[in-house]
């Protein structure tokens, strides 16, 4: 009977030590998981900020192109008058011989 009680006590102590040790391991795993989650959140927030900046740049380019398309185009004669009446033919002089 004593041997049976000793065996039962040893088994209970071993089982208790195993469960206590296992819960400590789970807390270590939980801390690793929370650290990984935090690092992923930081990465995700950084990528979101970058994407928001890229989106703002794309919207600005889109608005700029739209403004250029809406701007009235001047006829070539008006451009020559604005430049002081320089014709394209005067710029193409023959090279000296």
C-alpha positions as MATLAB code, in Angstrom:
seq = 'XXXXXXXXXXXXXXXXXXXXXXXXXXXXXXXXXXXXXXXXXXXXXXXXXXXXXXXXXXXXXXXXXXXXXXXXXXXXXXXXXXXXXXXXXXXXXXXXX';
ca = [
       0.000    0.000    0.000;
       2.822    2.384    0.807;
       4.415    1.759   -2.573;
       1.141    2.500   -4.330;
       0.694    5.763   -2.421;
       4.266    6.806   -3.167;
       3.757    6.087   -6.872;
       0.496    8.077   -6.916;
       2.136   11.026   -5.136;
       5.073   10.970   -7.552;
       2.703   10.875  -10.526;
       0.645   13.766   -9.150;
       3.793   15.822   -8.504;
       5.104   15.086  -11.986;
       1.748   15.979  -13.539;
       1.553   19.176  -11.465;
       5.090   20.170  -12.432;
       4.355   19.485  -16.081;
       1.212   21.636  -16.091;
       2.867   24.469  -14.169;
       5.899   24.424  -16.422;
       3.690   24.344  -19.490;
       1.711   27.418  -18.462;
       4.978   29.329  -18.085;
       5.917   28.319  -21.624;
       2.557   29.560  -22.872;
       3.180   32.983  -21.342;
       6.519   33.070  -23.155;
       4.769   32.151  -26.373;
       2.115   34.781  -25.715;
       4.758   37.461  -25.201;
       6.474   36.444  -28.453;
       3.162   36.581  -30.284;
       2.300   39.997  -28.857;
       5.744   41.290  -29.867;
       5.263   39.967  -33.386;
       1.781   41.484  -33.569;
       3.136   44.864  -32.468;
       5.939   44.732  -35.030;
       3.446   43.796  -37.755;
       1.189   46.666  -36.694;
       4.139   49.087  -36.935;
       5.025   47.778  -40.389;
       1.421   48.011  -41.513;
       1.031   51.562  -40.214;
       4.253   52.577  -41.978;
       3.032   51.054  -45.233;
      -0.353   52.750  -44.832;
       1.340   56.128  -44.376;
       3.482   55.527  -47.450;
       0.448   54.513  -49.504;
      -1.456   57.588  -48.319;
       1.442   59.812  -49.410;
       1.624   58.056  -52.782;
      -2.129   58.494  -53.201;
      -1.835   62.220  -52.454;
       0.916   62.536  -55.069;
      -1.197   60.688  -57.633;
      -4.196   62.891  -56.892;
      -2.034   66.016  -57.269;
      -0.731   64.749  -60.628;
      -4.274   63.979  -61.722;
      -5.436   67.481  -60.758;
      -2.431   69.010  -62.545;
      -3.144   67.097  -65.748;
      -6.799   68.048  -65.564;
      -5.844   71.716  -65.135;
      -3.510   71.499  -68.132;
      -6.248   69.988  -70.283;
      -8.745   72.665  -69.246;
      -6.297   75.513  -69.907;
      -7.153   77.261  -73.179;
      -4.571   76.710  -75.873;
      -3.259   79.786  -77.644;
      -2.910   79.733  -81.432;
       0.678   79.704  -82.791;
       0.356   83.309  -83.992;
      -0.353   84.507  -80.472;
       2.672   82.638  -79.197;
       4.926   84.320  -81.792;
       3.589   87.735  -80.847;
       4.177   87.039  -77.174;
       7.792   86.048  -77.868;
       8.482   89.285  -79.677;
       7.567   88.220  -83.181;
      10.476   85.853  -83.715;
       9.710   83.503  -86.539;
      11.024   80.003  -86.736;
      12.619   80.663  -90.120;
      14.976   83.290  -88.697;
      16.387   80.796  -86.239;
      17.438   78.434  -89.027;
      20.236   80.362  -90.637;
      22.652   78.569  -92.916;
      26.000   77.693  -91.370;
      28.954   79.923  -92.286;
      31.086   78.640  -95.121;
];
